[in-house]
Amino acid sequence: MIIEILKFILKVIITFCLTNIQDIVILINFFLEASEKESLLKNDHVILGQYLGFSILLMLSLIGYTISAILPIKIFGLLGFLIIYFGLNGLYHLIKDLWKKRKNNNTKNIQEILENEQIEFIEIHQMDDNIDLKENQSFCDDLKQIVKVSVVTIANGNDNIAIYVPIFVQSTSWQIIAYGLGFLFMVGVLCFVCYCFIHFPPIYKFAQKYAHFISPFIFIALGIYILIDSECFPWLIKIIRTGKWTNI
């Protein structure tokens, strides 16, 4: 009996790892973004968003046959466009900030340097005020960040549904519950591992310095990967040709 339980636990762990190993890159990227001083994204947003997104994937898997008839799995691949938008938006703000800095550097003189020193002194106090403002973020601001993480999690894990549905169909009720609880526990483990990786001192210093340069490109690459890997375009083309709304 104990051996069977251990085998089942090992099966849960292996299934989770094989279907969610790509989430490591996503979580590291989000924790990178959260490490930025002025980022609205916080570590708890990343964890809650990951749990929300994965819970939705589990729910869709549990009602897989019904969902697959109403809302084909491949349609989630189109969320790749939203992830690309996140990346392009981040890239836009990055270029905008770099342009401002370059423009300021090209027009500096002695008087401006003195003025900038006064401005920097004011900005130090403003940063303290910003920290207080960030601590008092409205519920809507927090929700936006959590939803952002969950959308990326759902888009990247859309193929999980196709894997989890047959597993759940072949399992008993208690096994399905055990799968769900085991997967949710492993989400916490995955978040913890990625958080520790990013907050390892040398990596954390690197993250604080270069995260805003790296994150936009990771989002863009991830969005393109999801669009290609989900095969949503061939699915759309087939729907247009046949006129049949089916999950291929």
C-alpha positions, 0 to 999 in steps of 0.5 A, spaced: 500 500 500 505 504 501 509 503 495 503 504 491 502 511 494 509 513 493 509 510 486 503 515 485 506 521 488 512 520 484 507 520 478 504 526 480 511 530 481 514 527 474 507 529 470 508 536 473 515 537 472 514 534 464 508 539 463 510 545 467 518 545 466 517 551 461 514 555 467 521 556 470 523 561 464 516 565 465 517 565 473 524 567 473 522 573 468 517 575 472 521 575 479 526 579 475 521 584 473 519 584 480 526 585 483 526 592 479 525 598 484 520 602 480 516 595 478 509 595 480 509 587 479 511 584 486 513 577 488 506 576 491 503 578 485 507 573 481 505 567 486 498 569 486 498 570 478 501 563 477 496 559 482 490 563 479 493 561 472 494 554 474 488 553 477 484 555 471 488 550 467 486 545 472 479 547 472 479 547 464 482 540 464 477 537 469 471 539 465 475 538 459 470 534 454 465 540 455 470 545 454 473 542 448 466 542 445 465 549 446 472 552 447 477 549 443 484 548 446 488 551 441 484 558 441 488 559 448 494 560 443 492 566 441 493 569 448 500 569 445 499 576 442 497 579 448 504 576 451 507 580 445 503 586 447 506 586 454 513 585 451 512 591 446 509 595 451 515 594 456 520 595 450 517 602 448 518 604 455 525 602 455 527 606 449 523 612 451 527 612 458 534 611 454 532 616 449 530 621 455 537 619 458 541 620 452 538 627 450 539 629 457 546 627 457 547 631 450 545 638 453 548 638 460 552 644 462 555 646 469 549 649 471 545 643 469 549 639 473 548 643 479 540 643 477 540 636 476 544 635 483 538 638 486 533 634 482 536 628 484 536 630 492 528 631 490 528 625 487 531 621 493 525 623 497 520 622 491 522 615 491 521 614 498 514 617 497 513 612 491 515 606 496 509 608 500 504 609 494 506 602 492 505 599 499 498 603 498 496 600 491 489 600 490 486 593 489 485 594 482 492 595 481 494 589 484 489 585 480 491 587 474 498 585 475 495 578 478 491 577 472 497 579 467 501 573 470 495 568 470 494 570 463 501 568 461 501 562 465 494 560 461 497 561 455 504 558 456 500 552 459 494 551 454 497 544 452 497 542 459 489 541 458 490 536 452 495 532 457 491 532 464 484 531 460 486 523 459 489 523 465 483 525 469 479 521 465 483 514 467 483 516 474 478 515 480 475 521 484 480 520 490 486 520 484 483 526 481 483 530 488 490 528 489 493 530 482 490 537 483 492 538 490 499 535 488 500 539 482 498 546 487 503 544 492 508 543 486 506 550 483 509 553 490 515 549 490 516 551 483 515 559 485 520 558 491 525 555 487 525 560 482 524 566 487 531 563 491 534 563 484 533 570 482 535 572 490 541 569 490 546 575 491 550 575 485 544 574 480 539 579 484 544 584 483 545 582 476 537 582 476 536 589 479 541 592 474 539 589 467 532 586 468 528 592 465 533 590 458 531 583 458 524 582 460 521 585 454 525 581 449 523 574 453 516 576 453 516 577 445 520 571 444 515 567 449 509 570 445 512 568 438 513 561 441 506 560 444 503 562 437 507 557 433 507 551 438 500 552 439 498 551 432 493 556 433 494 559 425 493 552 422 487 551 426 484 557 424 485 556 417 482 549 417 476 553 420 476 558 415 476 552 410 471 547 413 467 552 416 467 547 422 468 549 429 472 543 432 478 542 437 483 539 432 
